[in-house]
Amino acid sequence: MADYAGRHLRRRAGWCCSFAGVPQSPDHRSLPSAASAATAAPGGGGFVVGGGTGARKQQLPPIPKSPSSFHSSPSSKLAGLIDYPRRILSPGRVSPIDPDADPPLPREPPPQPQPAPFVAVREEEREEEGLDLRLCLRGRDGGCVVVMELDSAVLCQSSAFFAAMAPASAAGGSSGGGKRIEVDGVENVAAFRDAVELMFEADPMRWLPRAGVSRAIGVLEVASSIMFDRGIRSCLEYIEVVPWNENEEEKLKNVLARCTFDEALSKDVLARLRPRHKSGSEDLTIQLIQSVTSSTNNGARKDMQSLINGLLSKSSVYQKDLSGLNKGSLYQICCSCLNLLVELFKEESEPKYHPHGVLKVTNSKTKIERVSKQSENLNWLFEILVNNDMAENFVELWANQDELVRMHEQASPMFRYELSRISANVFIALGGGKVQCPSDLRSQLFRGWFTPMLTDFGWLQRCSKGLDSRVLEESLGQALLTLPLQEQQSLFEEWFQCFASSGTECPNLSKAFQVWWRRSFVRSWVEPCGSS
């Protein structure tokens, strides 16, 4: 047994760490004192206890011999504790209850294997080298204490910080015991322990992948503070080649901001965090939006629209201000989409026959898809403008489309209702107070696009494409009530006639109509009485 323990110690020489002693339990009986152990087994092997004020050698307990018989089960281990005879019956018979016998003792659970103490060993160490230095780490609050018994030669060779702090005998490689270093106020005790562990690793690039990115960043910060150059280089090399999540990225940024590293070592990591030539996102944002509006794949276009909406959202972590959006460039894209829409309606309004009476053959399905695409582009651009408080000029741009209003009367309902879809979003923004426009501009918008809206409302209900008809009715009525009362009267009269003849094919503006009626007539009878 002594030979077994001695061989075990020579193989695991390096450093060991302990948080506390082994708790007392039936499986872990207290060891005999050092004196009695030495008397019982002189010359036997020993092990180092990491907790306490000083390391001492204690005799390893003898390994119990397990019998080789069939009855060597966990219950047979109680044989020495039971002081009454047991009757062994043959299989198949039931043992009678002996009233005079004491109740059997409860069966102890089988002993669980205890984890071996962590020991880091450098491969190039010689067997005769010992653990001659004790390192004590204390957290800031003083609650977390880690005691490590180390090889001072490895510690001082790895870290200039410890080389300056180590006692002269330990730094010089002397094997005298009792030397200790205490480090108080450690912010991250676990990372400090990992950094010391890394000093005893022959190949750090094998240890770091097992630890992970987050622990490697913590070790990097500790290595910088204790001047552990090999650890700094290994951590930076590992961090640069692996992906990071957002939490790890923020943690790494904080470490790079607090610590100073050699530029030659950290340049590759910094290249993943900071562009070498800083440029604004303005031009790139416009290019992305232009790419979306010119996309020919409907599914991909919707996905890219959602992606850019998330990037430009005010609540997004990526958009901190409006410097990445150029209002003029956005309106140039709007005008380009609007011009394409006008050209498509001009093609639709052309005569269906050649001058010689030959029928023109056109692919109406393809033309409908092209009209729908430009309509969706304009609605998406308007949404971006509304979210960034830039939509007033779009309302003016849409209100001045007299040519499209005229072509709307001649176009097929399958084409023209796409125009009313754009008008619907404009009315919803006005009625919801998201866009503020002058009174004359609102009046111009209603004069041009209110009648087409009444005509196409049925199509918008059947082909909603995400448009809520109830919200449209409410917002249309609210926007109409922002006009002067005289203009409201003419528009409500038009609506009343349309609703009386078309019913649900026309928007229901009854609530707004009642408000207009009360404001126009009921108050006019009350005000003279109040003025007298």
VMD Tcl script that draws the C-alpha trace (Angstrom):
set ca {
  {0.00 0.00 0.00}
  {2.81 2.40 0.86}
  {4.44 1.61 -2.47}
  {1.11 2.35 -4.26}
  {0.74 5.74 -2.57}
  {4.36 6.69 -3.29}
  {4.01 5.85 -6.99}
  {0.74 7.83 -7.09}
  {2.45 10.92 -5.66}
  {5.36 10.79 -8.06}
  {3.02 10.59 -11.05}
  {0.78 13.50 -9.95}
  {3.46 15.95 -8.76}
  {2.70 19.53 -9.81}
  {0.13 21.54 -7.91}
  {-3.11 20.80 -6.17}
  {-6.07 22.86 -5.04}
  {-8.56 22.45 -2.23}
  {-11.53 24.51 -1.09}
  {-12.22 22.67 2.21}
  {-11.69 19.40 4.01}
  {-13.61 16.24 3.20}
  {-16.87 16.20 5.20}
  {-17.39 13.50 7.80}
  {-19.67 10.65 6.72}
  {-19.86 6.88 7.13}
  {-17.92 6.55 3.88}
  {-15.26 9.08 4.92}
  {-14.13 8.25 8.42}
  {-11.67 10.54 10.14}
  {-8.09 9.55 9.56}
  {-5.82 8.73 12.49}
  {-3.39 11.34 13.69}
  {-0.05 11.75 12.04}
  {1.76 10.19 14.99}
  {-0.45 7.13 15.17}
  {-0.39 6.73 11.40}
  {3.37 6.80 11.42}
  {3.39 4.21 14.19}
  {0.89 1.99 12.40}
  {2.67 1.97 9.06}
  {6.16 3.42 9.21}
  {7.65 4.46 5.94}
  {4.27 4.42 4.15}
  {3.17 6.85 1.39}
  {1.40 10.22 2.07}
  {-0.59 13.00 0.35}
  {-0.77 16.79 0.66}
  {-3.86 18.43 2.16}
  {-4.53 21.81 0.56}
  {-6.71 23.35 3.31}
  {-5.37 24.56 6.66}
  {-2.38 26.56 7.74}
  {0.34 24.17 6.75}
  {0.68 21.08 4.57}
  {1.03 17.84 6.47}
  {1.39 14.23 5.44}
  {-1.22 11.81 6.57}
  {-1.16 8.04 6.27}
  {-3.38 6.66 3.52}
  {-6.06 4.34 4.95}
  {-5.64 0.65 4.06}
  {-7.67 -0.59 1.12}
  {-10.21 -3.13 2.42}
  {-10.09 -6.53 0.81}
  {-13.37 -7.54 -0.68}
  {-14.26 -11.24 -0.39}
  {-14.58 -13.18 -3.58}
  {-17.67 -15.11 -2.50}
  {-21.10 -14.68 -3.94}
  {-22.31 -12.83 -0.81}
  {-19.87 -9.90 -1.20}
  {-22.73 -7.44 -1.75}
  {-23.20 -3.98 -0.17}
  {-25.20 -5.64 2.61}
  {-22.30 -7.96 3.45}
  {-20.24 -4.93 4.48}
  {-22.42 -4.69 7.56}
  {-21.31 -8.10 8.78}
  {-18.85 -6.61 11.22}
  {-21.54 -4.32 12.64}
  {-24.24 -6.97 13.29}
  {-23.73 -8.76 16.63}
  {-26.51 -11.35 16.40}
  {-26.57 -14.62 14.43}
  {-28.37 -14.75 11.14}
  {-30.15 -17.87 9.85}
  {-29.46 -18.60 6.20}
  {-32.35 -20.34 4.47}
  {-32.33 -22.13 1.20}
  {-33.87 -20.36 -1.82}
  {-37.62 -20.67 -2.11}
  {-38.36 -20.62 1.64}
  {-39.67 -17.67 3.62}
  {-37.77 -16.79 6.79}
  {-40.04 -16.74 9.88}
  {-40.15 -13.61 11.97}
  {-38.15 -13.96 15.19}
  {-39.88 -11.75 17.83}
  {-36.80 -11.87 20.10}
  {-34.41 -10.67 17.45}
  {-33.44 -7.03 17.20}
  {-34.63 -5.21 14.09}
  {-32.04 -5.33 11.32}
  {-29.96 -2.25 10.76}
  {-30.81 -0.18 7.67}
  {-28.76 -1.05 4.65}
  {-26.06 1.48 3.93}
  {-25.82 2.82 0.39}
  {-22.79 1.66 -1.58}
  {-19.85 4.05 -1.22}
  {-19.66 6.61 -4.01}
  {-16.33 7.12 -5.75}
  {-14.83 10.44 -4.66}
  {-13.30 12.71 -7.33}
  {-9.57 12.87 -7.17}
  {-8.06 16.26 -6.23}
  {-7.23 18.37 -9.27}
  {-3.54 18.28 -10.07}
  {-1.86 20.06 -12.98}
  {1.43 18.54 -14.11}
  {3.87 19.80 -16.65}
  {5.27 17.03 -18.76}
  {8.84 18.30 -18.61}
  {8.91 18.26 -14.79}
  {11.30 15.93 -13.06}
  {9.96 13.47 -10.54}
  {12.01 14.86 -7.67}
  {10.48 18.36 -7.96}
  {8.06 19.15 -5.13}
  {5.31 21.61 -4.22}
  {7.28 24.27 -2.36}
  {4.95 27.29 -2.54}
  {1.44 27.90 -1.24}
  {-0.72 30.45 -3.09}
  {-3.81 31.82 -1.31}
  {-6.44 33.71 -3.34}
  {-9.15 35.76 -1.65}
  {-12.09 37.42 -3.35}
  {-13.05 41.03 -2.88}
  {-15.66 40.23 -0.26}
  {-13.29 37.83 1.49}
  {-15.81 35.01 1.21}
  {-14.16 32.95 -1.52}
  {-10.75 31.52 -0.58}
  {-8.70 29.19 -2.78}
  {-5.46 27.63 -1.53}
  {-3.11 26.18 -4.14}
  {0.16 24.37 -3.54}
  {2.42 24.91 -6.50}
  {5.82 24.41 -7.99}
  {7.40 27.84 -7.51}
  {9.78 27.38 -10.45}
  {6.93 27.02 -12.95}
  {4.97 29.87 -11.37}
  {7.85 32.34 -11.40}
  {8.98 31.41 -14.90}
  {5.48 31.95 -16.27}
  {4.56 35.23 -14.54}
  {6.74 38.25 -13.87}
  {4.20 39.31 -11.23}
  {4.74 36.18 -9.15}
  {8.48 36.20 -9.83}
  {8.65 39.57 -8.05}
  {6.37 38.47 -5.19}
  {7.78 35.00 -4.49}
  {10.18 34.58 -1.55}
  {13.83 34.42 -2.50}
  {14.21 30.75 -1.70}
  {11.10 29.81 -3.70}
  {11.98 32.03 -6.67}
  {15.45 30.56 -6.78}
  {14.10 27.02 -6.99}
  {14.83 25.95 -3.43}
  {12.79 23.07 -2.14}
  {12.24 24.55 1.31}
  {8.62 24.36 2.41}
  {6.43 26.85 4.21}
  {6.64 29.65 1.58}
  {3.34 31.32 0.73}
  {1.91 34.18 -1.35}
  {-1.43 35.76 -0.57}
  {-3.40 37.69 -3.20}
  {-6.34 39.66 -1.77}
  {-9.17 41.50 -3.52}
  {-9.33 39.17 -6.53}
  {-12.31 40.16 -8.69}
  {-12.71 36.79 -10.42}
  {-11.23 33.99 -8.33}
  {-12.27 31.27 -10.80}
  {-10.54 33.03 -13.71}
  {-7.41 33.56 -11.60}
  {-7.36 29.85 -10.76}
  {-7.80 29.02 -14.49}
  {-4.87 31.29 -15.37}
  {-2.62 29.52 -12.86}
  {-3.82 26.16 -14.16}
  {-2.89 27.25 -17.69}
  {0.71 27.82 -16.56}
  {1.05 24.09 -15.92}
  {-0.37 23.08 -19.32}
  {2.20 21.97 -21.88}
  {-0.26 22.69 -24.73}
  {-2.59 25.63 -23.88}
  {-4.43 25.33 -27.21}
  {-5.81 21.98 -26.06}
  {-6.94 23.34 -22.69}
  {-8.68 26.49 -24.02}
  {-11.24 24.73 -26.29}
  {-12.35 22.66 -23.30}
  {-12.73 25.83 -21.22}
  {-14.71 27.79 -23.84}
  {-14.66 31.39 -25.04}
  {-16.11 33.01 -21.92}
  {-13.52 31.43 -19.60}
  {-10.75 32.20 -22.08}
  {-11.68 35.89 -21.98}
  {-11.55 35.82 -18.18}
  {-8.14 34.14 -18.28}
  {-6.97 36.78 -20.78}
  {-7.79 39.57 -18.35}
  {-6.04 37.83 -15.44}
  {-3.03 36.98 -17.60}
  {-2.69 40.64 -18.50}
  {-2.75 41.69 -14.84}
  {-0.12 39.14 -13.71}
  {2.08 39.54 -16.84}
  {1.56 35.96 -18.00}
  {2.79 36.48 -21.57}
  {2.36 32.91 -22.80}
  {-1.23 32.93 -21.52}
  {-2.00 36.25 -23.22}
  {-0.71 35.00 -26.54}
  {-2.56 31.66 -26.30}
  {-5.86 33.28 -25.29}
  {-5.74 35.84 -28.10}
  {-4.91 33.15 -30.67}
  {-7.80 30.98 -29.49}
  {-10.34 33.82 -29.23}
  {-9.53 35.03 -32.73}
  {-10.31 31.71 -34.45}
  {-13.62 30.83 -32.77}
  {-17.08 32.44 -33.13}
  {-18.54 34.56 -30.28}
  {-22.06 35.21 -29.14}
  {-23.23 38.71 -28.21}
  {-22.52 38.32 -24.48}
  {-19.00 37.08 -25.17}
  {-18.43 39.91 -27.63}
  {-19.42 42.54 -25.05}
  {-17.24 40.86 -22.43}
  {-14.28 40.87 -24.81}
  {-14.81 44.55 -25.66}
  {-14.73 45.44 -21.97}
  {-11.49 43.51 -21.44}
  {-9.83 45.13 -24.46}
  {-10.91 48.55 -23.21}
  {-9.48 47.98 -19.69}
  {-6.27 46.17 -20.60}
  {-3.40 47.03 -22.93}
  {-2.07 44.36 -25.27}
  {0.70 44.26 -27.81}
  {-0.68 45.41 -31.16}
  {0.97 42.58 -33.06}
  {-0.86 40.04 -30.88}
  {-4.27 41.72 -30.70}
  {-4.62 43.14 -34.22}
  {-6.48 40.10 -35.58}
  {-8.99 40.15 -32.71}
  {-9.46 43.91 -33.06}
  {-10.05 43.50 -36.81}
  {-13.17 41.45 -35.96}
  {-14.45 44.21 -33.67}
  {-13.46 47.48 -35.37}
  {-13.18 48.28 -39.06}
  {-9.79 49.61 -40.01}
  {-11.26 52.38 -42.14}
  {-14.33 53.66 -40.34}
  {-17.19 54.69 -42.62}
  {-20.79 55.58 -42.02}
  {-23.65 53.21 -42.68}
  {-25.54 55.78 -44.78}
  {-24.42 54.60 -48.20}
  {-24.64 50.94 -47.26}
  {-28.20 51.33 -45.94}
  {-29.34 52.92 -49.19}
  {-27.66 50.17 -51.20}
  {-29.47 47.52 -49.17}
  {-32.84 49.21 -49.61}
  {-32.18 49.60 -53.34}
  {-31.33 45.90 -53.58}
  {-34.60 44.97 -51.88}
  {-36.77 47.11 -54.17}
  {-35.10 45.63 -57.27}
  {-35.32 42.02 -56.09}
  {-37.20 39.61 -58.36}
  {-37.80 36.90 -55.75}
  {-40.93 37.61 -53.72}
  {-40.02 35.39 -50.79}
  {-36.47 36.70 -50.52}
  {-37.72 40.28 -50.82}
  {-40.06 39.86 -47.85}
  {-37.28 38.30 -45.75}
  {-34.90 41.14 -46.58}
  {-37.57 43.71 -45.79}
  {-38.05 42.19 -42.33}
  {-34.28 42.15 -41.79}
  {-33.84 45.83 -42.68}
  {-36.90 46.81 -40.63}
  {-35.24 45.24 -37.61}
  {-31.96 47.06 -38.28}
  {-33.65 50.45 -38.73}
  {-36.14 50.12 -35.88}
  {-35.81 52.74 -33.15}
  {-35.86 49.99 -30.53}
  {-33.10 48.04 -32.28}
  {-29.70 47.71 -30.61}
  {-28.09 48.40 -33.98}
  {-29.76 51.76 -34.72}
  {-28.65 54.44 -32.27}
  {-29.51 57.53 -34.34}
  {-30.79 58.58 -37.74}
  {-27.32 59.19 -39.19}
  {-27.55 55.96 -41.17}
  {-30.60 57.13 -43.17}
  {-30.41 59.73 -45.90}
  {-33.79 61.27 -46.53}
  {-32.93 62.48 -50.03}
  {-31.66 59.08 -51.14}
  {-34.77 57.37 -49.77}
  {-37.04 59.67 -51.75}
  {-35.02 59.01 -54.87}
  {-35.83 55.32 -54.50}
  {-39.49 56.23 -53.90}
  {-39.61 58.27 -57.09}
  {-37.97 55.46 -59.04}
  {-40.61 52.94 -57.86}
  {-43.38 55.45 -58.55}
  {-42.16 56.07 -62.09}
  {-42.14 52.33 -62.78}
  {-45.70 52.13 -61.47}
  {-46.82 54.95 -63.79}
  {-45.22 53.20 -66.77}
  {-47.06 49.97 -65.97}
  {-50.41 51.77 -65.82}
  {-49.68 53.50 -69.08}
  {-49.14 50.10 -70.69}
  {-52.47 48.96 -69.23}
  {-54.30 51.99 -70.58}
  {-52.98 51.56 -74.15}
  {-55.45 50.35 -76.84}
  {-55.88 46.60 -76.97}
  {-55.82 46.58 -80.81}
  {-53.27 47.69 -83.35}
  {-54.36 50.30 -85.95}
  {-55.03 47.48 -88.44}
  {-57.34 45.65 -86.05}
  {-54.87 43.05 -84.83}
  {-55.34 42.12 -81.18}
  {-52.34 42.72 -78.93}
  {-51.27 39.71 -76.87}
  {-49.93 40.61 -73.41}
  {-49.21 38.57 -70.32}
  {-51.58 40.18 -67.84}
  {-50.46 37.90 -65.00}
  {-46.89 39.10 -65.29}
  {-48.05 42.71 -65.42}
  {-50.18 42.27 -62.28}
  {-47.17 40.84 -60.44}
  {-45.05 43.81 -61.53}
  {-47.70 46.28 -60.36}
  {-48.04 44.45 -57.04}
  {-44.27 44.47 -56.56}
  {-43.97 48.24 -57.00}
  {-46.98 48.80 -54.76}
  {-45.37 46.71 -52.02}
  {-42.10 48.58 -52.46}
  {-43.81 51.94 -52.02}
  {-45.74 50.76 -48.98}
  {-42.53 49.43 -47.42}
  {-40.63 52.65 -48.10}
  {-43.51 54.65 -46.64}
  {-43.36 52.50 -43.49}
  {-39.63 53.24 -43.12}
  {-40.28 56.97 -43.57}
  {-43.09 56.94 -41.01}
  {-40.97 55.12 -38.44}
  {-38.22 57.70 -38.86}
  {-40.49 60.79 -38.97}
  {-39.76 61.54 -42.63}
  {-43.11 60.72 -44.26}
  {-44.61 64.20 -44.79}
  {-42.96 64.56 -48.20}
  {-44.29 61.17 -49.25}
  {-47.85 62.36 -48.56}
  {-47.17 65.37 -50.78}
  {-45.64 63.15 -53.45}
  {-48.69 60.86 -53.45}
  {-51.18 63.72 -53.39}
  {-49.67 65.17 -56.61}
  {-50.13 62.00 -58.69}
  {-52.89 63.44 -60.89}
  {-51.89 61.24 -63.81}
  {-52.25 58.06 -61.79}
  {-55.65 59.26 -60.52}
  {-56.88 59.68 -64.10}
  {-55.53 56.27 -65.19}
  {-57.17 54.69 -62.17}
  {-60.61 55.33 -63.65}
  {-59.73 53.44 -66.83}
  {-57.71 50.57 -65.36}
  {-58.94 47.11 -64.49}
  {-59.90 46.56 -60.82}
  {-57.11 43.95 -60.57}
  {-54.59 46.72 -61.24}
  {-56.15 49.82 -59.75}
  {-56.82 48.46 -56.25}
  {-53.04 48.30 -55.73}
  {-53.05 52.10 -55.92}
  {-55.76 52.28 -53.28}
  {-53.62 50.03 -51.08}
  {-50.97 52.76 -51.03}
  {-53.66 55.37 -50.31}
  {-54.99 53.20 -47.47}
  {-51.62 53.20 -45.68}
  {-51.36 56.98 -46.10}
  {-54.86 57.49 -44.64}
  {-54.08 55.15 -41.73}
  {-50.94 57.14 -40.91}
  {-52.84 60.43 -41.07}
  {-55.78 59.17 -39.01}
  {-53.47 57.65 -36.41}
  {-51.51 60.89 -35.97}
  {-48.24 59.33 -37.18}
  {-47.84 61.92 -39.93}
  {-48.59 65.62 -39.54}
  {-49.36 67.54 -42.73}
  {-50.77 71.03 -43.47}
  {-54.49 71.41 -44.05}
  {-54.19 72.22 -47.76}
  {-52.07 69.08 -48.34}
  {-54.62 66.90 -46.57}
  {-57.41 68.45 -48.64}
  {-55.49 67.79 -51.87}
  {-54.93 64.17 -50.87}
  {-58.66 63.59 -50.22}
  {-59.71 65.30 -53.42}
  {-57.51 62.96 -55.45}
  {-57.71 59.60 -53.66}
  {-60.94 59.52 -51.62}
  {-63.16 58.51 -54.56}
  {-60.80 55.68 -55.72}
  {-60.80 54.43 -52.12}
  {-64.60 54.19 -52.07}
  {-64.48 52.29 -55.36}
  {-61.77 49.78 -54.42}
  {-62.71 49.11 -50.78}
  {-64.41 45.81 -51.67}
  {-61.26 44.58 -53.44}
  {-59.14 45.63 -50.47}
  {-61.36 43.53 -48.21}
  {-61.13 40.45 -50.42}
  {-57.39 40.82 -51.18}
  {-56.25 42.33 -47.92}
  {-52.56 41.25 -47.97}
  {-52.33 42.12 -44.30}
  {-54.44 45.27 -44.45}
  {-56.99 45.55 -41.61}
  {-60.22 46.95 -43.10}
  {-61.57 47.94 -39.65}
  {-58.46 49.99 -38.92}
  {-58.75 51.55 -42.36}
  {-62.37 52.58 -41.76}
  {-61.57 54.11 -38.37}
  {-58.45 55.93 -39.62}
  {-60.13 57.15 -42.80}
  {-62.95 58.70 -40.77}
  {-60.51 60.32 -38.32}
  {-58.38 61.74 -41.12}
  {-61.48 63.11 -42.85}
  {-62.52 64.92 -39.66}
  {-59.24 66.90 -39.72}
  {-60.43 68.81 -42.84}
  {-62.44 72.05 -42.75}
  {-66.16 71.39 -42.10}
  {-67.20 72.60 -45.55}
  {-64.93 70.10 -47.27}
  {-66.02 67.39 -44.87}
  {-69.62 67.97 -45.94}
  {-68.94 67.38 -49.63}
  {-66.92 64.23 -48.93}
  {-69.48 62.83 -46.47}
  {-72.26 63.42 -49.00}
  {-70.30 61.44 -51.58}
  {-69.69 58.67 -49.08}
  {-73.37 58.59 -48.05}
  {-74.51 58.00 -51.63}
  {-71.85 55.32 -52.22}
  {-72.63 53.52 -48.97}
  {-76.38 53.59 -49.66}
  {-75.88 51.85 -53.01}
  {-72.89 49.54 -52.30}
  {-73.26 48.64 -48.63}
  {-70.30 46.62 -47.33}
  {-68.40 47.23 -50.56}
  {-67.95 50.77 -49.24}
  {-66.15 51.72 -46.00}
  {-68.43 52.34 -43.04}
  {-67.81 55.93 -41.86}
  {-70.96 56.23 -39.75}
  {-69.13 57.23 -36.56}
  {-67.18 59.97 -38.28}
  {-70.37 61.10 -40.05}
  {-72.15 61.52 -36.69}
  {-69.25 63.56 -35.33}
  {-69.35 65.81 -38.40}
  {-73.14 66.22 -38.09}
  {-72.87 67.20 -34.42}
  {-70.10 69.70 -35.10}
  {-71.85 71.20 -38.11}
  {-75.47 71.54 -36.92}
  {-76.04 70.78 -33.22}
  {-73.45 73.24 -31.96}
  {-74.58 75.91 -34.37}
  {-77.99 75.94 -32.57}
  {-76.39 75.92 -29.12}
  {-73.81 78.67 -29.65}
  {-76.33 81.57 -30.22}
  {-78.06 80.67 -26.93}
  {-74.78 80.70 -25.05}
  {-73.76 84.06 -26.56}
  {-76.96 85.89 -25.51}
}
mol new
graphics top color blue
foreach p $ca { graphics top sphere $p radius 0.5 }
foreach p [lrange $ca 0 end-1] q [lrange $ca 1 end] { graphics top cylinder $p $q radius 0.2 }
display resetview
